[in-house]
Every structure is written in C-alpha cells, then in structure tokens.
Amino acid sequence: MTSSLIAIDGPSGSGKSTTARLVAERLGLAYLDTGAMYRAVATEYLRRGLDAADAAGIVDLTRSADLQVETSPASPRFAINGRDVTQAIREPEVSACVSVVATNQAVRDELTARMRRIIDGHGRRVVVEGRDITTVVAPDADVRVLLVADPEARVARRKAELGERVDHVAVTDQVLRRDRDDSTVSNFTEAADGVHVIDSTFLSPHEVADAVIALLPGA
C-alpha cells in the first residue's frame, strides 16, 4: 500500500485508541493519538497555573510548545518542552481540565496543523484517531470511520482503564461532560458523507479492528 491513511472519530470510551493501535500494528502503520496532544498541552497549562479564562495565554502556550510525539502503536510517547508526559496525560486532573484546552479554537487550529505535518511526515501511512479527524484533520483519508457505543459501555470501558482511581459517578461525569464540552467545537456524534459508522458496543477490540481494515480499498 503506498498510502493507508485511516481516520477514526468517536466519543470518549468508544474504543478509538484501542482500535487504532490494533489496526496500525496489523498494517504496519504509524499511530497518532490526537487527543493525547491536547492532553500534553493541558499538562503544561496545569504546570504553569494558568487561569481557564486566559484564552490568549493558552494559545501562546500551545504555539510556543515543543511538542514531541512518538507514533509507534506499541509504545506511543509524548513530551512537551522537554518533559515526558506519557503517563501524566492520563491523570484525573488532566482529564478534568483538558476541555479548557480542546475547546479553544485557536489551539485546535495550531494542533491541527501539527497533526497534518505528522501525517505528511509519515507519507500518509498513519492511523489517526480523535474528535474531528474525519472532517477537519484528514477529510481525504482512505478510510474514515465514526466509532460509536452505548453510553453505559463507554463509561464501563473508561472505568476499566482507570481502575480503582475514581468511582463510577466520577467516571460517568468525566466521559459525558468531556463529550458535551468538546461537542461545542467538534462534531463527533454524526457521520459526515462518506464516513462509515461502526458500533462497538457488542464487539471485541479485534472485531472492531477487522471491520475497519475491511473498509480499505482492495481489502
């Protein structure tokens, strides 16, 4: 395959990350977790103690950030301004504030440009997942998928990821509030023309990956 750019959108807990990594591993492609890029910026926002109302400060932080992204599906890593934040981006305090970063349109524009540079740098042989990948970041991808799942399944998956660190009520709030906040700047609940919808509620991760791969031209 000379080009296998696969774009996957979906709400929190729909299985985007697991699916994208499985597909990338099986096809020998790079893997780009765009949500982690926003989370990396959020860690710097927290470190600097910026005010949520300081939209311009958050934009300046993003534009000046040295953001390093490793795209191996087996071991994706993220660093910002020389700090490895691969683990930190999953902490509850980051999840609680990442929408402050992600709902800033100028931040989205800056990170979208960086995402496209990463995609082009890999010769468009990438599985990209996030919120508005099929419509904004890579609307010309070879395969575009909207991954959905019932809210109960999405909350259960996120709780399994986080283990004992948070309770059911907190996880439910995190998942549904994040979707509500991000929906103000990104459409990841309705499929655009040409985007395939896959409901992962009752599918295993490998079954979802199979369904995505089957959509590739010539598969």
Buried (B, 14 or more C-beta within 10 A) or exposed (E): EEEBBBBBBBBBBBBBBBBBBBBBBBBEBBBBBBBBBBBBBBBBBBBEEBEEEBBEEBBEBBEEBEBBBEBEBEEBBBBBBEBEBBEBBBBEEBBBBBBBBBBBEBBBEBBBEBBBEBBEEBEBBBBBBBBBBBBBBBBEBBBBBBBBBBBEBBBBBBBEEBEEEBEEEBBBEBBBBBBEBBBEBBBBEEBBEEBBEBBBEEBEBEEBBBBBBEBBEEE
